[in-house]
Structure formats: structure tokens, C-alpha cells
Amino acid sequence: EDLQQARRRLAFDELLLMQLAVLRRRREWQAEQTAPPLLLDDNAKTAFTTGLPFTLTSAQQRVLDDVISDLSAERPMSRLLQGDVGSGKTVIAALALIAAVSAGYQGAIMAPTEILADQHYRTLTRLLGATESNRILLEIDTPYLPRPLRLALLTGSLRQKAKKTIYDGLESGEIDVVVGTHAIIQGGVAFKSLALAVVDEQHRFGVLQRAALRQKGTSPHLLVMTATPIPRTLALTLYGDLDVSVIDEMPPGRKPVRTVRVMPNERDEAYAFVREQVKEGRQAFVICPLVEESESIEAKAATQEYEHLAHNVFPDLRLGLLHGRMAQDEKEVVMRDFYDRQLDVLVSTVVIEVGIDVPNATVMLIEGADRFGLAQLHQLRGRVGRGEYESVCLLLSESPSIEADERLRIVEETTDGFRLAEEDLRLRGPGEYVGTRQSGLPDLKVATLSDLRLIELTRTEAQTILRDDPDLEHPEHAVLAGAVARLEERVTPEMH
């Protein structure tokens, strides 16, 4: 009993220091920085939403209200928008960008890969009512802006001349919105008046990269979007410097993906199903097992799997291969071919996990499914079911342990990403979401990041302390102030 008590006390102290550090960072940033208030007038909002080919869900409407309210303040918005794959986060981003442009400022949207940036660019042009998206610089006439909106796509593989045109347009203010990779926050890109930055699909975009981004403008409003459901405990710690909104309902008409565990002796039936789908004009992903220790072993295994499938299983189908050791431009070519239906089956490692949208793909076959975490399996499953056809996710594992078998059963039974994320945190700890060095958080010796009650308790306590003594100057807080300062020193260098 006493030991339990002592452990809990130590865990409380550890989490309290972390909460004080995170909340102080947020407070300092908001106190030091002002952002231009971006007021979205109701007419523009109505014109945009009525022009959409679908109706916003009530969850999207609620989140939109949060974002519009944040943008109208002089304090920079700092919001994390969570929503399952396909829940419609880009629409929220589009309206926020319109608010920035209509107030006379610029906006940027960043994705972790060129493929994703390209996808956002296409989606954005469609949402804004443009008829084409195959040029890297577009002028789009809209009923809700007094002049055409100028939209650009900036990625690493552009020719130098095209890049320079975009750099110049951003610096002069001629370009209103730029879509690109995280290269946007690196040197060389200067904005005339950046007021909104949207960061997509990057639960590895740590606290300190967020800080780097804020230095790009006079402190832009920040919207971080993720389809990786983040358990509430992590939202209060790793993302403690952000407010959190959740889109917790899917647009009508989205068919849930059917998930099936496949026994080792049923492998041939699984292959036959893939062939059947391809015959009907669909496409399939085959995901190779995760090799934690080494990307090169993983790449080699994927190459062997590809050779085996191409020669022995699907010699008559068009197969492509994707793995982490390929050069970025090679990956781009393979993904583009798959997207353009030049390939029937894409054999890939987990690099496919984040965000690629191929509506024609209806089968996700995952080899060695027992080696993946629940959140990862859920992300992979979200790569299919994005079009009008019913989709299936097949989980293959040769000899899962009892615990792994239980994990696969949970994935088979539920499509609720948040439930899976909580289970994952319970079963595997927070490593799935963040390497500590990336997060800008210290290693915890006693506390665990899955103890929601204790985390909420320490957050409330930290808020109370900082309300009365924002700089921890009171004599009774001297020891606490020293401990928080040491923690901040230890964590801050990791952010650069």
C-alpha cells in the first residue's frame, strides 16, 4: 500500500513538471505573439459551403465553428484537428485558408510527402471550384473573393526555375496559398504575410518543429491535422500546447471497410480474392511485415515478396514495389503509376501508411499483421474504402501469439480509431506515436502516458499554479521553478 502511494506520488510529480513546462511554453508563445485576426464573413462561408458537392456533417460544422472562433482572435490559433481517414478535414482547412486570403494574408498547407502534397493540391482546387489541377500555379475565380485566388504547389522535385517563380510570388504576396512539403518551413522560403499554416498528417511533427513554423510569419495561426487518432492522455501531454477538436462522424455514404483475419492455410483464397478484384477493374495493396530493427532488412524482404508474387502468384498482373530505401523520385513514379491505374497490385512496406488516396483500390492485404500496432493497422486499413466500392482488409499472420491474436481480433471487430488508439496505448505504450527525442518531451521514469486520471489531475494542478504565479516566482515555488527550468533545458536542444 505504502509503496503504491509512493509510486503514485513520484508519478504525480513527474507529470506535474511536464505539464508546467508544456503550459508555460504555450502561455509564453501566446503572450509574446499576436496574430492578425481573420474574420470570415457569413456570406463567404455560405457561398463556399453551398457550392460543395456534399453537405457538411454536424461534426464538421462544430469543428468549423471552433476554428472560425480561434481565427477571429488576435492570439494565434493553436489547434489540433483529429478525424479518421476520410472524415473530411481538408474542407475545414480550405475554409480557414479562405478566411486568411479574404483578410488580405497568405496561407500554407504542408504534408509530409510530395504525393500527399500533390493530393492536397488536387483536393483544394476541386473544393475551390477549379476545373483543372495539372499546373503548379493556378488562378481560381470564386464567388466569395473579390479577385481570383492564386494557388501554388511547391515540392522538392520542381525545376529550379519553377521554384524561383513560386519563391518570388510568395515573397511579393502575389501567391495567396501554397501547398507543399515540410520544405516550406526550411530556409529560402520567405512570405510577405503568412497568417495561417496548416500542417497535415504528421504526428511526428514535434513540439519544436511547430515552434520553427511559428517563426515563419509574424506568428501565423496554426492548424495541425491528423488521421492518427491520438488518445486523450497524449493530447494533454505531447500536444498539450494545442487545443483539440475531433471530427467524430463520417460523411454519409462512406462504406466501412470489412476486416477479415486470414489463417495461414487460407493464403491461396486471399490471393484468389485479390485476383478477382483486379479482374473487376479494382486495385490492391500488399503490405510486407514490419521489421523494427532495420529499414534495409525490411526493404530486402519487400523486394523478395515482390519477386515471389510477380513470378509465382500474379505473373499475369502488373505489380509495383515501394519501400523506404527507394529515392523520393522513384517512390513518386511508382505511386503516380498506381494512382493512374498503370499497376494492379502495389507491394509496399509501411511507407504507404500515411495519407495516400487511391479511390479505385479495394483490397488491403497485410502480411505479418501480428507485428503491427493497432493504430498502424487502422491507418493501413484506411488506405482502402475511399471510393464507391466495398473494400476489404485481409490480416495474414503465420503464428501470432495469444496477445497478438487478441490485437487482431480487436481490429477485426471495430472500426473506431479512438478505441483502437486507447487499446494500443494500453498494450504497447506511447512509442507508436512519438520517439521522445521527436516530441520535445522527457523520458518518464515512473509515470505512464496512459494514466488519464493522473494526467488530468496534474494538468488541473499546473493550471492552478500558473494562474496564481505565471513565472513561478513565489518563494514556495522556488524548488518547482528550478526543476521546470532544468526540464526545459534538457528538452529544448532536441527541438533544433
RAJOMO-V494276 format. One record per residue. N is the residue number from 0. SS is DSSP state (alpha for helix, beta for strand, coil for the rest). BURIAL is + if it has 24 or more other ideal C-beta (glycine too) atoms within 12 Angstrom, else -. Layout:
N_SS_BURIAL, N_SS_BURIAL
This chain:
0_coil_-, 1_alpha_-, 2_alpha_-, 3_alpha_-, 4_alpha_-, 5_alpha_-, 6_alpha_-, 7_alpha_-, 8_alpha_-, 9_alpha_-, 10_alpha_+, 11_alpha_+, 12_alpha_+, 13_alpha_+, 14_alpha_+, 15_alpha_+, 16_alpha_+, 17_alpha_+, 18_alpha_+, 19_alpha_+, 20_alpha_+, 21_alpha_+, 22_alpha_+, 23_alpha_+, 24_alpha_+, 25_alpha_+, 26_alpha_+, 27_alpha_-, 28_alpha_+, 29_alpha_+, 30_alpha_-, 31_alpha_-, 32_coil_+, 33_coil_-, 34_coil_+, 35_coil_+, 36_coil_+, 37_coil_+, 38_coil_+, 39_coil_+, 40_coil_-, 41_alpha_-, 42_alpha_-, 43_alpha_+, 44_alpha_+, 45_alpha_-, 46_alpha_-, 47_alpha_+, 48_alpha_+, 49_alpha_-, 50_coil_+, 51_coil_+, 52_coil_-, 53_coil_-, 54_coil_-, 55_coil_+, 56_coil_+, 57_alpha_-, 58_alpha_+, 59_alpha_+, 60_alpha_-, 61_alpha_-, 62_alpha_+, 63_alpha_+, 64_alpha_-, 65_alpha_+, 66_alpha_+, 67_alpha_+, 68_alpha_-, 69_alpha_+, 70_alpha_+, 71_coil_-, 72_coil_-, 73_coil_-, 74_coil_+, 75_coil_+, 76_coil_+, 77_beta_+, 78_beta_+, 79_beta_+, 80_beta_+, 81_beta_+, 82_beta_+, 83_coil_+, 84_coil_+, 85_coil_+, 86_coil_+, 87_coil_+, 88_alpha_+, 89_alpha_+, 90_alpha_+, 91_alpha_+, 92_alpha_+, 93_alpha_+, 94_alpha_+, 95_alpha_+, 96_alpha_+, 97_alpha_+, 98_alpha_+, 99_alpha_+, 100_alpha_+, 101_alpha_+, 102_coil_+, 103_coil_-, 104_coil_+, 105_beta_+, 106_beta_+, 107_beta_+, 108_beta_+, 109_beta_+, 110_beta_+, 111_coil_+, 112_coil_+, 113_alpha_+, 114_alpha_+, 115_alpha_+, 116_alpha_+, 117_alpha_+, 118_alpha_+, 119_alpha_+, 120_alpha_+, 121_alpha_+, 122_alpha_+, 123_alpha_+, 124_alpha_+, 125_alpha_+, 126_alpha_+, 127_coil_+, 128_coil_+, 129_coil_+, 130_coil_-, 131_coil_-, 132_coil_+, 133_coil_-, 134_coil_-, 135_coil_+, 136_beta_+, 137_beta_+, 138_beta_-, 139_beta_+, 140_coil_-, 141_coil_+, 142_coil_-, 143_coil_+, 144_coil_+, 145_coil_-, 146_coil_-, 147_coil_-, 148_beta_+, 149_beta_+, 150_beta_+, 151_beta_+, 152_beta_+, 153_beta_+, 154_coil_+, 155_coil_+, 156_coil_+, 157_coil_+, 158_coil_-, 159_alpha_-, 160_alpha_-, 161_alpha_-, 162_alpha_+, 163_alpha_-, 164_alpha_+, 165_alpha_+, 166_alpha_+, 167_alpha_-, 168_alpha_+, 169_alpha_+, 170_alpha_-, 171_alpha_-, 172_coil_-, 173_coil_+, 174_coil_+, 175_coil_+, 176_beta_+, 177_beta_+, 178_beta_+, 179_beta_+, 180_beta_+, 181_alpha_+, 182_alpha_+, 183_alpha_+, 184_alpha_+, 185_coil_-, 186_coil_-, 187_coil_-, 188_coil_+, 189_coil_+, 190_coil_+, 191_coil_-, 192_coil_+, 193_beta_+, 194_beta_+, 195_beta_+, 196_beta_+, 197_beta_+, 198_beta_+, 199_beta_+, 200_coil_+, 201_coil_+, 202_coil_+, 203_coil_+, 204_coil_+, 205_coil_+, 206_alpha_+, 207_alpha_+, 208_alpha_+, 209_alpha_+, 210_alpha_+, 211_alpha_+, 212_alpha_+, 213_alpha_+, 214_coil_+, 215_coil_+, 216_coil_+, 217_coil_-, 218_coil_+, 219_coil_+, 220_beta_+, 221_beta_+, 222_beta_+, 223_beta_+, 224_beta_+, 225_beta_+, 226_coil_+, 227_coil_+, 228_coil_+, 229_coil_+, 230_coil_+, 231_alpha_+, 232_alpha_+, 233_alpha_+, 234_alpha_+, 235_coil_+, 236_coil_+, 237_coil_+, 238_coil_+, 239_coil_+, 240_coil_+, 241_coil_+, 242_beta_+, 243_beta_+, 244_beta_+, 245_beta_+, 246_beta_+, 247_coil_-, 248_coil_-, 249_coil_+, 250_coil_+, 251_coil_-, 252_coil_-, 253_coil_+, 254_coil_-, 255_coil_-, 256_coil_+, 257_beta_+, 258_beta_+, 259_beta_+, 260_beta_+, 261_beta_+, 262_coil_-, 263_alpha_-, 264_alpha_-, 265_alpha_-, 266_alpha_-, 267_alpha_-, 268_alpha_-, 269_alpha_+, 270_alpha_+, 271_alpha_-, 272_alpha_+, 273_alpha_+, 274_alpha_+, 275_alpha_-, 276_alpha_+, 277_alpha_+, 278_alpha_-, 279_coil_-, 280_coil_-, 281_coil_+, 282_beta_+, 283_beta_+, 284_beta_+, 285_beta_+, 286_beta_+, 287_coil_+, 288_coil_+, 289_coil_+, 290_coil_+, 291_coil_-, 292_coil_-, 293_coil_-, 294_alpha_-, 295_alpha_-, 296_alpha_-, 297_alpha_+, 298_alpha_+, 299_alpha_-, 300_alpha_+, 301_alpha_+, 302_alpha_+, 303_alpha_-, 304_alpha_+, 305_alpha_+, 306_alpha_-, 307_alpha_-, 308_alpha_+, 309_alpha_+, 310_alpha_-, 311_alpha_-, 312_alpha_+, 313_coil_+, 314_coil_-, 315_coil_-, 316_coil_+, 317_coil_-, 318_beta_+, 319_beta_+, 320_beta_+, 321_beta_+, 322_coil_+, 323_coil_+, 324_coil_-, 325_coil_+, 326_coil_-, 327_alpha_-, 328_alpha_-, 329_alpha_-, 330_alpha_+, 331_alpha_+, 332_alpha_-, 333_alpha_+, 334_alpha_+, 335_alpha_+, 336_alpha_+, 337_alpha_+, 338_alpha_+, 339_coil_-, 340_coil_-, 341_coil_-, 342_coil_+, 343_coil_+, 344_beta_+, 345_beta_+, 346_beta_+, 347_beta_+, 348_coil_+, 349_alpha_+, 350_alpha_+, 351_alpha_+, 352_alpha_+, 353_coil_+, 354_coil_+, 355_coil_+, 356_coil_+, 357_coil_+, 358_coil_+, 359_coil_+, 360_beta_+, 361_beta_+, 362_beta_+, 363_beta_+, 364_beta_+, 365_beta_+, 366_coil_+, 367_coil_+, 368_alpha_+, 369_alpha_+, 370_alpha_+, 371_coil_+, 372_coil_+, 373_alpha_+, 374_alpha_+, 375_alpha_+, 376_alpha_+, 377_alpha_+, 378_alpha_+, 379_alpha_+, 380_alpha_+, 381_coil_+, 382_coil_+, 383_coil_+, 384_coil_+, 385_coil_+, 386_coil_-, 387_coil_-, 388_coil_+, 389_coil_-, 390_coil_+, 391_beta_+, 392_beta_+, 393_beta_+, 394_beta_+, 395_beta_+, 396_coil_+, 397_coil_-, 398_coil_-, 399_coil_+, 400_coil_-, 401_alpha_-, 402_alpha_-, 403_alpha_+, 404_alpha_-, 405_alpha_-, 406_alpha_+, 407_alpha_+, 408_alpha_+, 409_alpha_+, 410_alpha_+, 411_alpha_+, 412_alpha_-, 413_coil_+, 414_coil_+, 415_coil_-, 416_alpha_+, 417_alpha_+, 418_alpha_-, 419_alpha_+, 420_alpha_+, 421_alpha_+, 422_alpha_+, 423_alpha_+, 424_alpha_+, 425_alpha_+, 426_alpha_+, 427_alpha_+, 428_coil_-, 429_alpha_+, 430_alpha_+, 431_alpha_+, 432_coil_+, 433_coil_+, 434_coil_-, 435_alpha_+, 436_alpha_-, 437_alpha_-, 438_alpha_+, 439_coil_+, 440_coil_+, 441_coil_+, 442_coil_-, 443_coil_+, 444_coil_-, 445_coil_-, 446_coil_+, 447_coil_+, 448_coil_+, 449_coil_+, 450_coil_+, 451_alpha_-, 452_alpha_-, 453_alpha_+, 454_alpha_+, 455_alpha_-, 456_alpha_+, 457_alpha_+, 458_alpha_+, 459_alpha_-, 460_alpha_+, 461_alpha_+, 462_alpha_+, 463_alpha_-, 464_alpha_+, 465_alpha_+, 466_alpha_-, 467_alpha_-, 468_coil_-, 469_coil_-, 470_coil_-, 471_coil_+, 472_coil_-, 473_coil_-, 474_alpha_-, 475_alpha_-, 476_alpha_+, 477_alpha_-, 478_alpha_-, 479_alpha_+, 480_alpha_+, 481_alpha_-, 482_alpha_-, 483_alpha_+, 484_alpha_-, 485_alpha_-, 486_alpha_+, 487_alpha_+, 488_alpha_-, 489_alpha_-, 490_alpha_+, 491_alpha_-, 492_alpha_-, 493_alpha_+, 494_alpha_+, 495_coil_-
